[in-house]
Amino acid sequence: MTSLITRPMVRDARLWLELSLAALLTGLFAISGTVVTVPLGVAQILPLLWRRGHPALVLVVVALATLVHLRLGMWRVVGYLPAMLALHAAAASGGRGVRLGLCAAAGLALSVSDATLRGPVEGGLVSLVSFGVVWVMGVERGQHARERAALASAAAQNARLRAESAERERLARRLHDNLAATVTVMLVQTEALRHTATFAPPERERVDRVLSAGRVALAEVREAIADLDGRAAAHAGQELAAHLDRLRAAGLAVPAVPDLDLPPPLEEFFHRLVGEAATNALRHGGAWVEFAVAGRVLTIASGPTGPSSPSGGYGLRSLAADLEAYGGALAYGRDGERWVVTATFPE
């Protein structure tokens, strides 16, 4: 799905966010009198700008600077914020060893150091609980991000497989059209020759065998195309079921998919539409998907948010063009806090 927001815009927004965070922490440190020595204050705050790219290194630097600052007399609670942010980033994007080993060591060291300054309860226990909560939030965020990345990768792979399947189907139909047209011409000409020419009985028998073989070949080509349509629809249904199970595991509430009793080409399209709408719902922060059927009209609603682009992106535009080619119509857009996709299938 395309968006009006480009990658450079996202990078610029993230940079400004990081700089704003650093400025806010610097202001809090200055106002609260947290800074005992300026170099240590800088060592606590400045590395946070690189916490997404180098979470383990940033955690080590910030934790060490915080420990030294504590021993020199930093006693304001705000002084722990840089270490908490570094711990959260390491728990979210670091490897298993960083999440379980380094984060635990940093949180425990800071909690023990705080216990020696404020006491075992007000210092050690409170710090340990605080760092524990931050660690859990980071782990949850990282798990959610990895699930989204896996879903995006699976969606891209499914899109590639669908494109390959569509290309094979297009070639098969083209072969069918060419072969059917050629065989039809051969049958018509042979039939005309049979009725207009004079043949001896053995020759007429040969002509009849040619006509019979041609009719059988034409029927087999049509059966092969019908079987191709049926197998494509069945495969798309199996892919959709597995994809929806992955979305449910990621936290999206998806009910059972309704049955519209569509012919094979439209049934395959129906599976693509449901998969695209459900994927978009999770991608844009939605928590649920609902289906409603009225005759040949399918409505897919998701919320509480939807795509940022009013046009819906390339996926829905492509599906709309495909359904229009079948004689149907696809509409989509916001309805309050919901994002609604309505497909009208031809009779």
N, C-alpha and C positions, 0 to 999 in steps of 0.2 A: 504494500500500500504506500502510495506517495503521500507527501504532506507539504503544506506551505512552509513548514519549518525546515530549513536546510541544516546540514551538518556544521558549516561554519557558524551559523547563528547559535546552534547548541553549544559549540565550543566557546564562543564569546560570552554567552550567558553564564556558562559554568565558571569561566575565569572571573567574571564580575562577582559572581556569588562567592567564590573563594576569597577574593580580595575584600569583599564586604565582611565576610566572617572574620578574617584576620584583623580588619580595622575594628570590628566590634569587640573582639577579645582584647585587643590593645587598649581600647577605651575602658573596658571593664577593669583590666589590670591597673590602669592609671588612676581611675576614680576610686577604686577600693583600696589602693595602696598595697596591692599584692606584691609588686616588684621589689625585691630586695637588691638584686643586681640586674642591670639592664641586659648584659649578655645572656644570662640565664632566662630572662623573660623572652628575649628574641629566640633563644634555642627551644623554648616551649611552643611558641606561636608560629614562627616562620616555616618550620618543616611541614606544618599541616597543609600547606599549599600543594605538596607532592604526596599526600597520604593515599590518593587513589592509585597512583602508579607504583608507589613503593611502600606499601602498608607496613611491612615488617620493619624496614629500616627506620621509617618515621616513628613507629611505636617505640623502638629502642632509644632513639635520640630524645624524644619527648619525655619518655618515662625517666631516663637518666637525669635529664635537666630538671624534671619535677622533683626527683628524689634529692638532688643536691640543693635545690631551692628550699625544700622543706627543712633540710638540716641547717640551713642558714637563717631560718626564721620566717619563711613564708607560711602564714597560718590562715589566710583567707580561703574560704571554700571555693571561690571562683578560680583559684590557682589550679584546681584539679580539672577544669574544663578541657584544656588542651589534651591532657592525657586520656580523658574519656572519649574525646573525638578520635584520637589516634587509635584507641582500643576498639572503638566501634568500626572504624575503617578496616583494621586488621582482621577483625572477626567476620566482616562481610566479604572481603575480597582476598584474604590471604589463604594459603594452602592449609591442609589439615594440620600440619605441624605448627603453623602459626596460630591457627584458631584455638587449638587445644593446649599447646605448650607455651608459646611465647606470650599469648594473651593472659594465660593463667599466671605465669611467672611475673609479668608486669603488674597485674592487678593485686597479686598477693604481696609483692614487694612494697607497693605504695600503701596498701592497707596496714601492713606491719609497721612501716615508717610512721604512718599517721597515728597508730595505736601508741607508739612511744611518746608522741607529742600531746595527744588529746585524751588518752586513756583507751582501754580495751573496748568499751561500748561506744561512746561518742566518737571515737576516732577509728579504731580498727573495724568494729562490726559494721558501723554505718558505711564506711568506705568500701568494705568488702561487698556489702549488699548493693551499693550504688554501682560499683564496677561490674558486679554480676548481672545486674539488670541491663547495663549498657552492652555487655558481652552477648546476652541472649538476644537483644534487639539487633545487634550486628549480624549474628548467625542467621536469624530469621530473614533479615534483609538479603543476605548473600544467597540463602537457599532460594528465596523467591526470584532473585535475579537470575540464578542459574536455571531455574525451571522455565522462566520466560525465554532465556536464550535457547534452551533445548526445544521449546515449542516453536520458536521462530525458525530454528534450523529444520525442524520436522515439517513446518509449513512450507518452507522454501523447497525442501526435497519433494514434498507432495505436489507442489506447483510444477516442479520440473518433470515429475513422473506423469502428471496430468497432461503437460504440454507434449511429452513424448507419445503418450497414448493418443492424444488428439491428432498428432501428425501421422501416426500409424493408421488411425481410422480414416484420415483424409486420403492417404495413399490407397487404402483398401477400397474406399468408395470410388476413387478415381479409376482404379483398376476395374472395379465392377462396372462402372459406367462405360468405359471403353470396351471391355470384353462383351458386355451385354449388347452394346450397340453393334459391334462387329458380328456377333453371333446372330443377332436379329436380322441384320442385312443378309447374312448368308442363308438364313432360314427362308426369308421372303423370296430371295432370288431362286433358291432351289425349289421352293414350292411353286413359284411361277413357271420355272422350267419343267417341272413334273407335269403341270396341267397343259402346257402349250406344245411341248415336244413329243415326238413319237419314240417310245422306247420299246425295246424287246423286253419280255418278262424278266430275264436276269438283270438287265440294266435298270428297270423300274424298281426291282427289289433293292438294288444298291442305293438308288436315290432315296427310297423309303428309310433305309438304315441310316443314311446321312441325316435325314430330317429328324429321325428318332433320337440319334445321338446329340444333335444340336439342341433339341428341346430339353433333354436330360441335363446337358451342360448348363443351359441357361437357368434351369430350376435349381441346380446345385449351387451356382453362384449366388442366387438370391437367398438360399438357405444359409450359406456361409456368412453373408452379411447380417442376416437376422441373428445368427448365433453369435457373431461378433458383438452386436448391440447388447444382447443379453448378458454375455460374459463381462463386458465393460461395465454394465450397470451393477452386476453382482460384486465385481471387484471394488467399484467405487463405494458400495454400501459397506463392505468390510473395512475399507480404509477409514470411512467416516466413523464407524463404531469405535475403532481403536483410537482415532484422533480425539473424539469426544471424551473417552475415558481418560486420556492424558490431560485434557482441559479440566475435567472434574477433579483429578488429583491435584491440580494446581490451584484449586479453590473456587472455580467457576461453577455455579449452580446451573446445570443443564438437564431439563426433563427428557423423557423419552421422545424420540423423533416421531412425528406423526406419519401415517401412511396415506399417500395421495393416490395410489394405484395409477401411476403414470406409465406410458410406454417407455421402452429402454432408453432412447436418447434423452427424453425429458427426465427420466429417473436419475440418470447419471448427472445431469445438470442440477437437479434438486439436491443431490448429495454434495456437490461442489458448493452450492449456495449456502446450505446449512453450515458446512465446515468453515467457509469464509466468514460468515456472520458471527459464529461463535468465537473464532480466533480473534476477530476484530474487537469483540466485547472484552476479552481478557487483555488484549494488547493495550486498549485504551482505558484500563482501570475499572471495567465493569465487574459486577459481582454476580449477575444472573442473566439468564436467557429464557425467554418464553416463546412458545409456538401457538399460533391460532390458525385454524383452517375453516374456511367458509366456501364450500363448493370447490372451485378450482383456484381459489385465492389463498395463498399462504402468507401469514404475517409473522415476522420474527422481530421481537422487541428485546432490547437489552438495556441495561442501566447499572448504576445511575449516570454514567457518562457515555460518550460516544466519540467517533473520529473527530479530530480537530478541523479537518477540511470539509466544508459543506458539500463538496463534490463526491465525498466518500472514498476517493482514491482509485487507483487503477483496477484493483480487483473487482470492485462492484461495478465500475464502468464497463469492464470487459464482460462480466456476467450479464449486465443489462443488454449489451449488444448481442450476446449469444441468444438470450431469451427472445429478443425482438426478431432474430432470424428464424426462430421456431414459430413465430406468430403470437408471442406473449408480450408481457410488459413487466418491467422491474422499476420500482420507485423506492427511494430511501431518503432519510433526513431525520432531523431532530423533532421530537414531540415532547416539549418540556424537558424533563431530565432523562427521557428515554431516547434511544436511537432505534428507529423503526425501519425495517426492510419489508416491502410488500411485493410479492411475486404473483402475477396473474398468468396462469398457464392456459394455453389454448385447449379447446375442446378436442 
